[in-house]
Amino acid sequence: SPSRCFVVGVTSAVYGEGKTTIAMNLAGTMAQNSSQRVALIDGNLRNWDLQLRLNMPPCAGLVDFLEGKEEELETIVQHTELENFVLIPAGRAAINPSRLSRSPRLMEFMTEMRMQHDFVILDMAPILPVADARVLSRVVDGVIVVVRAGVTPREVVSRAIETIGSD
């Protein structure tokens, strides 16, 4: 529905399949080609790949908000040159990512993001190596599973899809 926010999680079966690249390109393209309000969130609570790729200086991010070290959402939002595009970095690696992905503050965060944006792209950790992405997949409206063609075995991709559910 165009009247509400749509949240897309971007993940992969295993590390190194290009999920962060896809998430960045998808969010950037959506923001550049429309007036829709788009947010790109680094939801990989184990490493901050998005920040490194965008050459962002160390700053507070999602982990700090979920742990309660940052109370206001606005303190972790990074504005871009596009008026309708913001980034939410991870900030740093979480001490206990599995616990944070189940945090009540995550639901507060996602509710606020849905109210402020038309599209939210959530760059998640890979499905099979860690439990975080399975938990985060429950707070999104859809999941894109990135597969490295000719490299990732079909069985691995099938297992990842079974893990998050075929819905």
Chimera marker file (.cmm) of the C-alpha trace (Angstrom):
<marker_set name="trace">
<marker id="1" x="0.000" y="0.000" z="0.000" r="1" g="1" b="0" radius="0.5"/>
<marker id="2" x="1.462" y="3.388" z="-0.945" r="1" g="1" b="0" radius="0.5"/>
<marker id="3" x="-0.024" y="4.897" z="2.214" r="1" g="1" b="0" radius="0.5"/>
<marker id="4" x="2.265" y="2.961" z="4.540" r="1" g="1" b="0" radius="0.5"/>
<marker id="5" x="5.931" y="2.166" z="4.879" r="1" g="1" b="0" radius="0.5"/>
<marker id="6" x="7.340" y="-1.010" z="3.339" r="1" g="1" b="0" radius="0.5"/>
<marker id="7" x="10.353" y="-2.586" z="5.070" r="1" g="1" b="0" radius="0.5"/>
<marker id="8" x="12.647" y="-4.868" z="3.081" r="1" g="1" b="0" radius="0.5"/>
<marker id="9" x="15.346" y="-6.985" z="4.690" r="1" g="1" b="0" radius="0.5"/>
<marker id="10" x="18.364" y="-7.830" z="2.550" r="1" g="1" b="0" radius="0.5"/>
<marker id="11" x="20.283" y="-10.932" z="3.553" r="1" g="1" b="0" radius="0.5"/>
<marker id="12" x="22.160" y="-13.888" z="2.130" r="1" g="1" b="0" radius="0.5"/>
<marker id="13" x="22.704" y="-17.500" z="3.060" r="1" g="1" b="0" radius="0.5"/>
<marker id="14" x="26.362" y="-17.005" z="3.991" r="1" g="1" b="0" radius="0.5"/>
<marker id="15" x="28.975" y="-14.240" z="4.115" r="1" g="1" b="0" radius="0.5"/>
<marker id="16" x="30.438" y="-12.690" z="0.960" r="1" g="1" b="0" radius="0.5"/>
<marker id="17" x="27.473" y="-12.830" z="-1.398" r="1" g="1" b="0" radius="0.5"/>
<marker id="18" x="27.023" y="-9.080" z="-1.915" r="1" g="1" b="0" radius="0.5"/>
<marker id="19" x="24.030" y="-8.327" z="0.298" r="1" g="1" b="0" radius="0.5"/>
<marker id="20" x="25.403" y="-4.994" z="1.556" r="1" g="1" b="0" radius="0.5"/>
<marker id="21" x="26.145" y="-3.873" z="-2.004" r="1" g="1" b="0" radius="0.5"/>
<marker id="22" x="22.612" y="-4.799" z="-3.075" r="1" g="1" b="0" radius="0.5"/>
<marker id="23" x="21.078" y="-3.036" z="-0.051" r="1" g="1" b="0" radius="0.5"/>
<marker id="24" x="23.094" y="0.143" z="-0.719" r="1" g="1" b="0" radius="0.5"/>
<marker id="25" x="22.260" y="0.171" z="-4.422" r="1" g="1" b="0" radius="0.5"/>
<marker id="26" x="18.576" y="-0.584" z="-3.867" r="1" g="1" b="0" radius="0.5"/>
<marker id="27" x="18.127" y="2.171" z="-1.264" r="1" g="1" b="0" radius="0.5"/>
<marker id="28" x="20.161" y="4.710" z="-3.232" r="1" g="1" b="0" radius="0.5"/>
<marker id="29" x="18.320" y="4.014" z="-6.479" r="1" g="1" b="0" radius="0.5"/>
<marker id="30" x="14.923" y="4.244" z="-4.787" r="1" g="1" b="0" radius="0.5"/>
<marker id="31" x="15.832" y="7.592" z="-3.227" r="1" g="1" b="0" radius="0.5"/>
<marker id="32" x="17.326" y="9.034" z="-6.426" r="1" g="1" b="0" radius="0.5"/>
<marker id="33" x="14.433" y="8.018" z="-8.655" r="1" g="1" b="0" radius="0.5"/>
<marker id="34" x="11.520" y="9.102" z="-6.486" r="1" g="1" b="0" radius="0.5"/>
<marker id="35" x="10.420" y="11.562" z="-3.859" r="1" g="1" b="0" radius="0.5"/>
<marker id="36" x="9.701" y="8.707" z="-1.434" r="1" g="1" b="0" radius="0.5"/>
<marker id="37" x="11.433" y="8.919" z="1.961" r="1" g="1" b="0" radius="0.5"/>
<marker id="38" x="13.991" y="6.102" z="2.108" r="1" g="1" b="0" radius="0.5"/>
<marker id="39" x="16.101" y="4.863" z="5.024" r="1" g="1" b="0" radius="0.5"/>
<marker id="40" x="18.993" y="2.423" z="4.779" r="1" g="1" b="0" radius="0.5"/>
<marker id="41" x="19.722" y="0.693" z="8.084" r="1" g="1" b="0" radius="0.5"/>
<marker id="42" x="22.782" y="-1.362" z="8.925" r="1" g="1" b="0" radius="0.5"/>
<marker id="43" x="21.056" y="-4.164" z="10.790" r="1" g="1" b="0" radius="0.5"/>
<marker id="44" x="24.123" y="-6.380" z="10.874" r="1" g="1" b="0" radius="0.5"/>
<marker id="45" x="24.723" y="-6.157" z="14.609" r="1" g="1" b="0" radius="0.5"/>
<marker id="46" x="27.975" y="-8.129" z="14.428" r="1" g="1" b="0" radius="0.5"/>
<marker id="47" x="29.992" y="-5.867" z="12.144" r="1" g="1" b="0" radius="0.5"/>
<marker id="48" x="29.557" y="-2.453" z="10.600" r="1" g="1" b="0" radius="0.5"/>
<marker id="49" x="30.263" y="-3.195" z="6.969" r="1" g="1" b="0" radius="0.5"/>
<marker id="50" x="27.972" y="-0.422" z="5.703" r="1" g="1" b="0" radius="0.5"/>
<marker id="51" x="29.917" y="2.269" z="7.579" r="1" g="1" b="0" radius="0.5"/>
<marker id="52" x="33.229" y="1.003" z="6.255" r="1" g="1" b="0" radius="0.5"/>
<marker id="53" x="31.971" y="0.880" z="2.666" r="1" g="1" b="0" radius="0.5"/>
<marker id="54" x="30.644" y="4.443" z="2.851" r="1" g="1" b="0" radius="0.5"/>
<marker id="55" x="33.798" y="5.746" z="4.576" r="1" g="1" b="0" radius="0.5"/>
<marker id="56" x="31.727" y="7.037" z="7.477" r="1" g="1" b="0" radius="0.5"/>
<marker id="57" x="33.638" y="8.188" z="10.543" r="1" g="1" b="0" radius="0.5"/>
<marker id="58" x="32.946" y="6.344" z="13.807" r="1" g="1" b="0" radius="0.5"/>
<marker id="59" x="29.567" y="7.467" z="15.108" r="1" g="1" b="0" radius="0.5"/>
<marker id="60" x="26.658" y="6.320" z="17.230" r="1" g="1" b="0" radius="0.5"/>
<marker id="61" x="24.272" y="3.941" z="15.534" r="1" g="1" b="0" radius="0.5"/>
<marker id="62" x="21.615" y="1.299" z="15.881" r="1" g="1" b="0" radius="0.5"/>
<marker id="63" x="23.556" y="-0.720" z="18.464" r="1" g="1" b="0" radius="0.5"/>
<marker id="64" x="23.897" y="2.358" z="20.692" r="1" g="1" b="0" radius="0.5"/>
<marker id="65" x="20.164" y="3.058" z="20.401" r="1" g="1" b="0" radius="0.5"/>
<marker id="66" x="19.152" y="-0.528" z="21.150" r="1" g="1" b="0" radius="0.5"/>
<marker id="67" x="21.497" y="-0.691" z="24.148" r="1" g="1" b="0" radius="0.5"/>
<marker id="68" x="20.050" y="2.579" z="25.486" r="1" g="1" b="0" radius="0.5"/>
<marker id="69" x="23.265" y="4.593" z="25.144" r="1" g="1" b="0" radius="0.5"/>
<marker id="70" x="21.486" y="6.915" z="22.714" r="1" g="1" b="0" radius="0.5"/>
<marker id="71" x="17.972" y="7.857" z="23.770" r="1" g="1" b="0" radius="0.5"/>
<marker id="72" x="16.888" y="9.917" z="20.761" r="1" g="1" b="0" radius="0.5"/>
<marker id="73" x="16.532" y="8.348" z="17.335" r="1" g="1" b="0" radius="0.5"/>
<marker id="74" x="17.655" y="11.562" z="15.642" r="1" g="1" b="0" radius="0.5"/>
<marker id="75" x="21.137" y="11.224" z="17.199" r="1" g="1" b="0" radius="0.5"/>
<marker id="76" x="21.877" y="8.117" z="15.118" r="1" g="1" b="0" radius="0.5"/>
<marker id="77" x="20.363" y="9.272" z="11.814" r="1" g="1" b="0" radius="0.5"/>
<marker id="78" x="22.940" y="10.284" z="9.210" r="1" g="1" b="0" radius="0.5"/>
<marker id="79" x="21.579" y="12.616" z="6.547" r="1" g="1" b="0" radius="0.5"/>
<marker id="80" x="22.803" y="12.382" z="2.961" r="1" g="1" b="0" radius="0.5"/>
<marker id="81" x="22.992" y="14.837" z="0.082" r="1" g="1" b="0" radius="0.5"/>
<marker id="82" x="19.536" y="13.612" z="-0.941" r="1" g="1" b="0" radius="0.5"/>
<marker id="83" x="16.787" y="15.198" z="1.120" r="1" g="1" b="0" radius="0.5"/>
<marker id="84" x="14.700" y="12.009" z="1.083" r="1" g="1" b="0" radius="0.5"/>
<marker id="85" x="17.492" y="9.552" z="1.991" r="1" g="1" b="0" radius="0.5"/>
<marker id="86" x="18.964" y="8.801" z="5.417" r="1" g="1" b="0" radius="0.5"/>
<marker id="87" x="21.361" y="6.200" z="6.765" r="1" g="1" b="0" radius="0.5"/>
<marker id="88" x="21.316" y="4.510" z="10.144" r="1" g="1" b="0" radius="0.5"/>
<marker id="89" x="24.727" y="2.932" z="10.771" r="1" g="1" b="0" radius="0.5"/>
<marker id="90" x="25.250" y="0.024" z="13.164" r="1" g="1" b="0" radius="0.5"/>
<marker id="91" x="27.662" y="2.251" z="15.074" r="1" g="1" b="0" radius="0.5"/>
<marker id="92" x="29.740" y="-0.600" z="16.419" r="1" g="1" b="0" radius="0.5"/>
<marker id="93" x="29.579" y="-4.343" z="16.942" r="1" g="1" b="0" radius="0.5"/>
<marker id="94" x="27.150" y="-5.404" z="19.649" r="1" g="1" b="0" radius="0.5"/>
<marker id="95" x="28.368" y="-7.345" z="22.665" r="1" g="1" b="0" radius="0.5"/>
<marker id="96" x="25.320" y="-9.640" z="22.487" r="1" g="1" b="0" radius="0.5"/>
<marker id="97" x="23.700" y="-9.293" z="19.044" r="1" g="1" b="0" radius="0.5"/>
<marker id="98" x="21.157" y="-12.076" z="19.594" r="1" g="1" b="0" radius="0.5"/>
<marker id="99" x="19.809" y="-10.359" z="22.706" r="1" g="1" b="0" radius="0.5"/>
<marker id="100" x="19.654" y="-6.986" z="20.934" r="1" g="1" b="0" radius="0.5"/>
<marker id="101" x="17.730" y="-8.438" z="17.993" r="1" g="1" b="0" radius="0.5"/>
<marker id="102" x="15.050" y="-9.516" z="20.488" r="1" g="1" b="0" radius="0.5"/>
<marker id="103" x="15.058" y="-6.188" z="22.349" r="1" g="1" b="0" radius="0.5"/>
<marker id="104" x="11.779" y="-4.302" z="22.890" r="1" g="1" b="0" radius="0.5"/>
<marker id="105" x="13.690" y="-1.197" z="21.764" r="1" g="1" b="0" radius="0.5"/>
<marker id="106" x="14.012" y="-2.785" z="18.319" r="1" g="1" b="0" radius="0.5"/>
<marker id="107" x="10.232" y="-2.730" z="17.961" r="1" g="1" b="0" radius="0.5"/>
<marker id="108" x="10.166" y="0.926" z="19.105" r="1" g="1" b="0" radius="0.5"/>
<marker id="109" x="12.873" y="1.702" z="16.568" r="1" g="1" b="0" radius="0.5"/>
<marker id="110" x="11.082" y="-0.066" z="13.706" r="1" g="1" b="0" radius="0.5"/>
<marker id="111" x="7.762" y="1.586" z="14.568" r="1" g="1" b="0" radius="0.5"/>
<marker id="112" x="9.405" y="5.010" z="14.478" r="1" g="1" b="0" radius="0.5"/>
<marker id="113" x="11.173" y="4.214" z="11.186" r="1" g="1" b="0" radius="0.5"/>
<marker id="114" x="7.871" y="3.102" z="9.632" r="1" g="1" b="0" radius="0.5"/>
<marker id="115" x="6.213" y="6.348" z="10.713" r="1" g="1" b="0" radius="0.5"/>
<marker id="116" x="8.964" y="8.550" z="9.257" r="1" g="1" b="0" radius="0.5"/>
<marker id="117" x="9.685" y="6.794" z="5.955" r="1" g="1" b="0" radius="0.5"/>
<marker id="118" x="8.010" y="5.296" z="2.914" r="1" g="1" b="0" radius="0.5"/>
<marker id="119" x="10.632" y="2.579" z="2.396" r="1" g="1" b="0" radius="0.5"/>
<marker id="120" x="13.149" y="1.088" z="4.785" r="1" g="1" b="0" radius="0.5"/>
<marker id="121" x="15.961" y="-1.147" z="3.563" r="1" g="1" b="0" radius="0.5"/>
<marker id="122" x="17.461" y="-3.237" z="6.359" r="1" g="1" b="0" radius="0.5"/>
<marker id="123" x="20.881" y="-4.723" z="5.617" r="1" g="1" b="0" radius="0.5"/>
<marker id="124" x="20.915" y="-7.867" z="7.770" r="1" g="1" b="0" radius="0.5"/>
<marker id="125" x="23.511" y="-10.467" z="8.725" r="1" g="1" b="0" radius="0.5"/>
<marker id="126" x="23.590" y="-13.714" z="6.720" r="1" g="1" b="0" radius="0.5"/>
<marker id="127" x="20.913" y="-16.250" z="7.663" r="1" g="1" b="0" radius="0.5"/>
<marker id="128" x="22.823" y="-19.480" z="8.244" r="1" g="1" b="0" radius="0.5"/>
<marker id="129" x="25.859" y="-18.472" z="10.337" r="1" g="1" b="0" radius="0.5"/>
<marker id="130" x="23.985" y="-16.363" z="12.923" r="1" g="1" b="0" radius="0.5"/>
<marker id="131" x="20.523" y="-16.250" z="14.502" r="1" g="1" b="0" radius="0.5"/>
<marker id="132" x="20.127" y="-12.445" z="14.310" r="1" g="1" b="0" radius="0.5"/>
<marker id="133" x="18.840" y="-12.371" z="10.738" r="1" g="1" b="0" radius="0.5"/>
<marker id="134" x="16.187" y="-14.992" z="11.484" r="1" g="1" b="0" radius="0.5"/>
<marker id="135" x="14.876" y="-12.812" z="14.314" r="1" g="1" b="0" radius="0.5"/>
<marker id="136" x="15.089" y="-9.590" z="12.269" r="1" g="1" b="0" radius="0.5"/>
<marker id="137" x="13.247" y="-11.234" z="9.380" r="1" g="1" b="0" radius="0.5"/>
<marker id="138" x="10.125" y="-11.121" z="11.581" r="1" g="1" b="0" radius="0.5"/>
<marker id="139" x="10.112" y="-7.291" z="11.702" r="1" g="1" b="0" radius="0.5"/>
<marker id="140" x="10.233" y="-6.768" z="7.930" r="1" g="1" b="0" radius="0.5"/>
<marker id="141" x="7.539" y="-6.986" z="5.262" r="1" g="1" b="0" radius="0.5"/>
<marker id="142" x="9.701" y="-8.860" z="2.784" r="1" g="1" b="0" radius="0.5"/>
<marker id="143" x="13.151" y="-10.409" z="2.493" r="1" g="1" b="0" radius="0.5"/>
<marker id="144" x="15.545" y="-10.350" z="-0.436" r="1" g="1" b="0" radius="0.5"/>
<marker id="145" x="17.995" y="-13.254" z="-0.310" r="1" g="1" b="0" radius="0.5"/>
<marker id="146" x="21.113" y="-12.382" z="-2.290" r="1" g="1" b="0" radius="0.5"/>
<marker id="147" x="22.819" y="-15.340" z="-3.949" r="1" g="1" b="0" radius="0.5"/>
<marker id="148" x="26.213" y="-15.324" z="-5.598" r="1" g="1" b="0" radius="0.5"/>
<marker id="149" x="25.512" y="-16.964" z="-8.947" r="1" g="1" b="0" radius="0.5"/>
<marker id="150" x="27.622" y="-19.972" z="-9.785" r="1" g="1" b="0" radius="0.5"/>
<marker id="151" x="29.219" y="-19.983" z="-6.323" r="1" g="1" b="0" radius="0.5"/>
<marker id="152" x="26.623" y="-20.631" z="-3.638" r="1" g="1" b="0" radius="0.5"/>
<marker id="153" x="25.279" y="-24.195" z="-3.784" r="1" g="1" b="0" radius="0.5"/>
<marker id="154" x="21.520" y="-24.557" z="-4.282" r="1" g="1" b="0" radius="0.5"/>
<marker id="155" x="21.252" y="-26.655" z="-1.123" r="1" g="1" b="0" radius="0.5"/>
<marker id="156" x="22.688" y="-23.816" z="0.962" r="1" g="1" b="0" radius="0.5"/>
<marker id="157" x="20.245" y="-21.309" z="-0.526" r="1" g="1" b="0" radius="0.5"/>
<marker id="158" x="17.334" y="-23.710" z="0.011" r="1" g="1" b="0" radius="0.5"/>
<marker id="159" x="18.328" y="-24.184" z="3.647" r="1" g="1" b="0" radius="0.5"/>
<marker id="160" x="18.515" y="-20.398" z="4.148" r="1" g="1" b="0" radius="0.5"/>
<marker id="161" x="15.051" y="-19.897" z="2.660" r="1" g="1" b="0" radius="0.5"/>
<marker id="162" x="13.640" y="-22.711" z="4.810" r="1" g="1" b="0" radius="0.5"/>
<marker id="163" x="15.214" y="-21.085" z="7.871" r="1" g="1" b="0" radius="0.5"/>
<marker id="164" x="13.494" y="-17.724" z="7.356" r="1" g="1" b="0" radius="0.5"/>
<marker id="165" x="10.351" y="-19.248" z="5.885" r="1" g="1" b="0" radius="0.5"/>
<marker id="166" x="9.181" y="-19.224" z="2.301" r="1" g="1" b="0" radius="0.5"/>
<marker id="167" x="6.607" y="-16.458" z="2.981" r="1" g="1" b="0" radius="0.5"/>
<link id1="1" id2="2" r="1" g="1" b="0" radius="0.2"/>
<link id1="2" id2="3" r="1" g="1" b="0" radius="0.2"/>
<link id1="3" id2="4" r="1" g="1" b="0" radius="0.2"/>
<link id1="4" id2="5" r="1" g="1" b="0" radius="0.2"/>
<link id1="5" id2="6" r="1" g="1" b="0" radius="0.2"/>
<link id1="6" id2="7" r="1" g="1" b="0" radius="0.2"/>
<link id1="7" id2="8" r="1" g="1" b="0" radius="0.2"/>
<link id1="8" id2="9" r="1" g="1" b="0" radius="0.2"/>
<link id1="9" id2="10" r="1" g="1" b="0" radius="0.2"/>
<link id1="10" id2="11" r="1" g="1" b="0" radius="0.2"/>
<link id1="11" id2="12" r="1" g="1" b="0" radius="0.2"/>
<link id1="12" id2="13" r="1" g="1" b="0" radius="0.2"/>
<link id1="13" id2="14" r="1" g="1" b="0" radius="0.2"/>
<link id1="14" id2="15" r="1" g="1" b="0" radius="0.2"/>
<link id1="15" id2="16" r="1" g="1" b="0" radius="0.2"/>
<link id1="16" id2="17" r="1" g="1" b="0" radius="0.2"/>
<link id1="17" id2="18" r="1" g="1" b="0" radius="0.2"/>
<link id1="18" id2="19" r="1" g="1" b="0" radius="0.2"/>
<link id1="19" id2="20" r="1" g="1" b="0" radius="0.2"/>
<link id1="20" id2="21" r="1" g="1" b="0" radius="0.2"/>
<link id1="21" id2="22" r="1" g="1" b="0" radius="0.2"/>
<link id1="22" id2="23" r="1" g="1" b="0" radius="0.2"/>
<link id1="23" id2="24" r="1" g="1" b="0" radius="0.2"/>
<link id1="24" id2="25" r="1" g="1" b="0" radius="0.2"/>
<link id1="25" id2="26" r="1" g="1" b="0" radius="0.2"/>
<link id1="26" id2="27" r="1" g="1" b="0" radius="0.2"/>
<link id1="27" id2="28" r="1" g="1" b="0" radius="0.2"/>
<link id1="28" id2="29" r="1" g="1" b="0" radius="0.2"/>
<link id1="29" id2="30" r="1" g="1" b="0" radius="0.2"/>
<link id1="30" id2="31" r="1" g="1" b="0" radius="0.2"/>
<link id1="31" id2="32" r="1" g="1" b="0" radius="0.2"/>
<link id1="32" id2="33" r="1" g="1" b="0" radius="0.2"/>
<link id1="33" id2="34" r="1" g="1" b="0" radius="0.2"/>
<link id1="34" id2="35" r="1" g="1" b="0" radius="0.2"/>
<link id1="35" id2="36" r="1" g="1" b="0" radius="0.2"/>
<link id1="36" id2="37" r="1" g="1" b="0" radius="0.2"/>
<link id1="37" id2="38" r="1" g="1" b="0" radius="0.2"/>
<link id1="38" id2="39" r="1" g="1" b="0" radius="0.2"/>
<link id1="39" id2="40" r="1" g="1" b="0" radius="0.2"/>
<link id1="40" id2="41" r="1" g="1" b="0" radius="0.2"/>
<link id1="41" id2="42" r="1" g="1" b="0" radius="0.2"/>
<link id1="42" id2="43" r="1" g="1" b="0" radius="0.2"/>
<link id1="43" id2="44" r="1" g="1" b="0" radius="0.2"/>
<link id1="44" id2="45" r="1" g="1" b="0" radius="0.2"/>
<link id1="45" id2="46" r="1" g="1" b="0" radius="0.2"/>
<link id1="46" id2="47" r="1" g="1" b="0" radius="0.2"/>
<link id1="47" id2="48" r="1" g="1" b="0" radius="0.2"/>
<link id1="48" id2="49" r="1" g="1" b="0" radius="0.2"/>
<link id1="49" id2="50" r="1" g="1" b="0" radius="0.2"/>
<link id1="50" id2="51" r="1" g="1" b="0" radius="0.2"/>
<link id1="51" id2="52" r="1" g="1" b="0" radius="0.2"/>
<link id1="52" id2="53" r="1" g="1" b="0" radius="0.2"/>
<link id1="53" id2="54" r="1" g="1" b="0" radius="0.2"/>
<link id1="54" id2="55" r="1" g="1" b="0" radius="0.2"/>
<link id1="55" id2="56" r="1" g="1" b="0" radius="0.2"/>
<link id1="56" id2="57" r="1" g="1" b="0" radius="0.2"/>
<link id1="57" id2="58" r="1" g="1" b="0" radius="0.2"/>
<link id1="58" id2="59" r="1" g="1" b="0" radius="0.2"/>
<link id1="59" id2="60" r="1" g="1" b="0" radius="0.2"/>
<link id1="60" id2="61" r="1" g="1" b="0" radius="0.2"/>
<link id1="61" id2="62" r="1" g="1" b="0" radius="0.2"/>
<link id1="62" id2="63" r="1" g="1" b="0" radius="0.2"/>
<link id1="63" id2="64" r="1" g="1" b="0" radius="0.2"/>
<link id1="64" id2="65" r="1" g="1" b="0" radius="0.2"/>
<link id1="65" id2="66" r="1" g="1" b="0" radius="0.2"/>
<link id1="66" id2="67" r="1" g="1" b="0" radius="0.2"/>
<link id1="67" id2="68" r="1" g="1" b="0" radius="0.2"/>
<link id1="68" id2="69" r="1" g="1" b="0" radius="0.2"/>
<link id1="69" id2="70" r="1" g="1" b="0" radius="0.2"/>
<link id1="70" id2="71" r="1" g="1" b="0" radius="0.2"/>
<link id1="71" id2="72" r="1" g="1" b="0" radius="0.2"/>
<link id1="72" id2="73" r="1" g="1" b="0" radius="0.2"/>
<link id1="73" id2="74" r="1" g="1" b="0" radius="0.2"/>
<link id1="74" id2="75" r="1" g="1" b="0" radius="0.2"/>
<link id1="75" id2="76" r="1" g="1" b="0" radius="0.2"/>
<link id1="76" id2="77" r="1" g="1" b="0" radius="0.2"/>
<link id1="77" id2="78" r="1" g="1" b="0" radius="0.2"/>
<link id1="78" id2="79" r="1" g="1" b="0" radius="0.2"/>
<link id1="79" id2="80" r="1" g="1" b="0" radius="0.2"/>
<link id1="80" id2="81" r="1" g="1" b="0" radius="0.2"/>
<link id1="81" id2="82" r="1" g="1" b="0" radius="0.2"/>
<link id1="82" id2="83" r="1" g="1" b="0" radius="0.2"/>
<link id1="83" id2="84" r="1" g="1" b="0" radius="0.2"/>
<link id1="84" id2="85" r="1" g="1" b="0" radius="0.2"/>
<link id1="85" id2="86" r="1" g="1" b="0" radius="0.2"/>
<link id1="86" id2="87" r="1" g="1" b="0" radius="0.2"/>
<link id1="87" id2="88" r="1" g="1" b="0" radius="0.2"/>
<link id1="88" id2="89" r="1" g="1" b="0" radius="0.2"/>
<link id1="89" id2="90" r="1" g="1" b="0" radius="0.2"/>
<link id1="90" id2="91" r="1" g="1" b="0" radius="0.2"/>
<link id1="91" id2="92" r="1" g="1" b="0" radius="0.2"/>
<link id1="92" id2="93" r="1" g="1" b="0" radius="0.2"/>
<link id1="93" id2="94" r="1" g="1" b="0" radius="0.2"/>
<link id1="94" id2="95" r="1" g="1" b="0" radius="0.2"/>
<link id1="95" id2="96" r="1" g="1" b="0" radius="0.2"/>
<link id1="96" id2="97" r="1" g="1" b="0" radius="0.2"/>
<link id1="97" id2="98" r="1" g="1" b="0" radius="0.2"/>
<link id1="98" id2="99" r="1" g="1" b="0" radius="0.2"/>
<link id1="99" id2="100" r="1" g="1" b="0" radius="0.2"/>
<link id1="100" id2="101" r="1" g="1" b="0" radius="0.2"/>
<link id1="101" id2="102" r="1" g="1" b="0" radius="0.2"/>
<link id1="102" id2="103" r="1" g="1" b="0" radius="0.2"/>
<link id1="103" id2="104" r="1" g="1" b="0" radius="0.2"/>
<link id1="104" id2="105" r="1" g="1" b="0" radius="0.2"/>
<link id1="105" id2="106" r="1" g="1" b="0" radius="0.2"/>
<link id1="106" id2="107" r="1" g="1" b="0" radius="0.2"/>
<link id1="107" id2="108" r="1" g="1" b="0" radius="0.2"/>
<link id1="108" id2="109" r="1" g="1" b="0" radius="0.2"/>
<link id1="109" id2="110" r="1" g="1" b="0" radius="0.2"/>
<link id1="110" id2="111" r="1" g="1" b="0" radius="0.2"/>
<link id1="111" id2="112" r="1" g="1" b="0" radius="0.2"/>
<link id1="112" id2="113" r="1" g="1" b="0" radius="0.2"/>
<link id1="113" id2="114" r="1" g="1" b="0" radius="0.2"/>
<link id1="114" id2="115" r="1" g="1" b="0" radius="0.2"/>
<link id1="115" id2="116" r="1" g="1" b="0" radius="0.2"/>
<link id1="116" id2="117" r="1" g="1" b="0" radius="0.2"/>
<link id1="117" id2="118" r="1" g="1" b="0" radius="0.2"/>
<link id1="118" id2="119" r="1" g="1" b="0" radius="0.2"/>
<link id1="119" id2="120" r="1" g="1" b="0" radius="0.2"/>
<link id1="120" id2="121" r="1" g="1" b="0" radius="0.2"/>
<link id1="121" id2="122" r="1" g="1" b="0" radius="0.2"/>
<link id1="122" id2="123" r="1" g="1" b="0" radius="0.2"/>
<link id1="123" id2="124" r="1" g="1" b="0" radius="0.2"/>
<link id1="124" id2="125" r="1" g="1" b="0" radius="0.2"/>
<link id1="125" id2="126" r="1" g="1" b="0" radius="0.2"/>
<link id1="126" id2="127" r="1" g="1" b="0" radius="0.2"/>
<link id1="127" id2="128" r="1" g="1" b="0" radius="0.2"/>
<link id1="128" id2="129" r="1" g="1" b="0" radius="0.2"/>
<link id1="129" id2="130" r="1" g="1" b="0" radius="0.2"/>
<link id1="130" id2="131" r="1" g="1" b="0" radius="0.2"/>
<link id1="131" id2="132" r="1" g="1" b="0" radius="0.2"/>
<link id1="132" id2="133" r="1" g="1" b="0" radius="0.2"/>
<link id1="133" id2="134" r="1" g="1" b="0" radius="0.2"/>
<link id1="134" id2="135" r="1" g="1" b="0" radius="0.2"/>
<link id1="135" id2="136" r="1" g="1" b="0" radius="0.2"/>
<link id1="136" id2="137" r="1" g="1" b="0" radius="0.2"/>
<link id1="137" id2="138" r="1" g="1" b="0" radius="0.2"/>
<link id1="138" id2="139" r="1" g="1" b="0" radius="0.2"/>
<link id1="139" id2="140" r="1" g="1" b="0" radius="0.2"/>
<link id1="140" id2="141" r="1" g="1" b="0" radius="0.2"/>
<link id1="141" id2="142" r="1" g="1" b="0" radius="0.2"/>
<link id1="142" id2="143" r="1" g="1" b="0" radius="0.2"/>
<link id1="143" id2="144" r="1" g="1" b="0" radius="0.2"/>
<link id1="144" id2="145" r="1" g="1" b="0" radius="0.2"/>
<link id1="145" id2="146" r="1" g="1" b="0" radius="0.2"/>
<link id1="146" id2="147" r="1" g="1" b="0" radius="0.2"/>
<link id1="147" id2="148" r="1" g="1" b="0" radius="0.2"/>
<link id1="148" id2="149" r="1" g="1" b="0" radius="0.2"/>
<link id1="149" id2="150" r="1" g="1" b="0" radius="0.2"/>
<link id1="150" id2="151" r="1" g="1" b="0" radius="0.2"/>
<link id1="151" id2="152" r="1" g="1" b="0" radius="0.2"/>
<link id1="152" id2="153" r="1" g="1" b="0" radius="0.2"/>
<link id1="153" id2="154" r="1" g="1" b="0" radius="0.2"/>
<link id1="154" id2="155" r="1" g="1" b="0" radius="0.2"/>
<link id1="155" id2="156" r="1" g="1" b="0" radius="0.2"/>
<link id1="156" id2="157" r="1" g="1" b="0" radius="0.2"/>
<link id1="157" id2="158" r="1" g="1" b="0" radius="0.2"/>
<link id1="158" id2="159" r="1" g="1" b="0" radius="0.2"/>
<link id1="159" id2="160" r="1" g="1" b="0" radius="0.2"/>
<link id1="160" id2="161" r="1" g="1" b="0" radius="0.2"/>
<link id1="161" id2="162" r="1" g="1" b="0" radius="0.2"/>
<link id1="162" id2="163" r="1" g="1" b="0" radius="0.2"/>
<link id1="163" id2="164" r="1" g="1" b="0" radius="0.2"/>
<link id1="164" id2="165" r="1" g="1" b="0" radius="0.2"/>
<link id1="165" id2="166" r="1" g="1" b="0" radius="0.2"/>
<link id1="166" id2="167" r="1" g="1" b="0" radius="0.2"/>
</marker_set>
